Amino acid sequence: MNKYLLKLYITGCTPQSERAISNLYRICEAEMQGQFEVQIIDVLQSPELAEKDRIIATPTLIKDLPQPLRRIIGDLSDVERVLRGLDIEQIHGQP
């Protein structure tokens, strides 16, 4: 299994940001068997990183590795959508 490198862009400590962080860690722990690294980036504290990655809305999750690069916008509460976006359904052999 490839290790996942994920970046979650948030805007401050809002309920939506907290929900996205919680949902992301829950999905990672359930589906990635420890094969993940998560970076939480607050666009208010690191606007240059947000500009570099062309973040136009938050929360935004970017999957850097494994390729291809993917983006998911929202609080990550739709688990099936997140799994599809991260190509995790392929791990479990689902179409």
Summary of the structure (lengths in Angstrom):
residues: 95
radius of gyration: 12.8
end to end distance: 17.8
largest distance: 39.5
contacts: 253
relative contact order: 0.24
helix: 35%
strand: 25%
